[in-house]
Amino acid sequence: MDRLGIYVQNYTCYNSVRPFGIVAIVGGIDDNGSHLYMIEPSGTSWGYTGAATVKHAARIIHQAHEDNKDKDYELEISWCSKQETNGRHESIPEDLLKEAIKFAQEDDEDDEDEEMS
């Protein structure tokens, strides 16, 4: 991560190139386990640990979309796991995606029912 951070940071030092205007989240898996890092445009990198079930990740994304209800979105979820994907980054199975979307929308409907009460 240090090497990638230095590469990103170098783009902020010279006026002949455009700096990276994003915060990148990089994840991977190896023999030591899973790794998650965030790299800022300044080149600073942070290591994180975290996990979420597919259903809860879908709920978080669905709730975040509430601010932009007038814009359509398509939910895509992928994962990287030693058990499920043999360490490869893949899209989750279609049936699991449908179940997660249903879970996220049901929670939204429950909230609307409570507001009307």
Rosetta blueprint (number, residue, H / E / L):
1 M L
2 D H
3 R H
4 L H
5 G H
6 I H
7 Y H
8 V H
9 Q H
10 N H
11 Y L
12 T L
13 C L
14 Y L
15 N L
16 S L
17 V L
18 R L
19 P L
20 F L
21 G L
22 I L
23 V L
24 A E
25 I E
26 V E
27 G E
28 G E
29 I E
30 D E
31 D L
32 N L
33 G E
34 S E
35 H E
36 L E
37 Y E
38 M E
39 I E
40 E L
41 P L
42 S L
43 G L
44 T L
45 S E
46 W E
47 G E
48 Y E
49 T L
50 G L
51 A L
52 A L
53 T L
54 V H
55 K H
56 H H
57 A H
58 A H
59 R H
60 I H
61 I H
62 H H
63 Q H
64 A H
65 H H
66 E H
67 D H
68 N H
69 K L
70 D L
71 K L
72 D L
73 Y L
74 E L
75 L L
76 E L
77 I L
78 S E
79 W E
80 C E
81 S L
82 K H
83 Q H
84 E H
85 T H
86 N L
87 G L
88 R L
89 H E
90 E E
91 S E
92 I L
93 P L
94 E H
95 D H
96 L H
97 L H
98 K H
99 E H
100 A H
101 I H
102 K H
103 F H
104 A H
105 Q H
106 E H
107 D H
108 D H
109 E H
110 D H
111 D H
112 E H
113 D H
114 E H
115 E H
116 M H
117 S L
